[in-house]
Amino acid sequence: MDLNLLRALDALLQENSVTKAAERLGTSPAAVSRTLARLRRTVGDPLLVRAGQGMVPTPRALELREEVGALLRDCDNVLRPGAGFEPVHLERTFTVQTSDVVLVRVAGSLTERIRAEAPKVDTVFLPEALEGGPALRQGLVDVEVGVLGHLDPEIRSRPLVRAPLVGVARGGHPLFDGRITARRFAAADHIGVSRRGRRLGPIDAALAERGLRRRVAVVVPSHTSAMLLARDSDLVALGVADWLPETVEALGLRSFPIPLELDPLELGMAWHPRNSADPGHRWFREHLAAAVRRAGQQ
């Protein structure tokens, strides 16, 4: 079986779709459909069968999925440059999944350093829409940066920085008329940041220990939209201490310590082990980690 046929089989088994496999392979659905027919004859199994509007793998396909992926990774490692790696010759696109607040803080310095060493390397930043899913395992994302959770068991990770939370409100907010106590903090209306519409979190647990409760009047999907809303209202948002001081000042906002005992955010980086020894991927990870650490120290 030739390597191209293995790559087509891997794409089909990962996507469970002729159309999506064709997109991954950069070819037409008709060509992939013909390849699937060839694979079925070779393997002696239908591999993918119709189930409603989609397709599902057969038991034999499930057995082959990890074996084929491992075989292709081994082939790629044989052909991949090792000790002689030079970033200036690297032509590659890396995909990073992270939050908007990390993106704004890190993207500029990271891009500058990447372009200086590897002018043919591109970076694609994705929102956290795939967080908690198999994006790293499937190769949809090269690196995830942020508060890591729900990672697949084999995923590698490393801690980067600890970032304390602060409150953020417009400069003329009544909260700043006196000392900001836990009771006054809880009495203000708040903005929650959650892609899934969640209202409660560690702050609510800490308030509950004091017999207090806050009202989360609005939930938005990003920190950027939360800051813009805080600028135009008497709602209180959350931010990361010393993370975007210029932006906070430019929007007419002020930050303040949250009067509760809260653990800082633990920002880390995660990637799939198939990329651990890849010199290009390792080079990119080191630059990304350094950019995040610098952001947390400034």
Summary of the structure (lengths in Angstrom):
residues: 298
radius of gyration: 23.8
end to end distance: 54.1
largest distance: 77.2
contacts: 859
relative contact order: 0.14
helix: 47%
strand: 22%
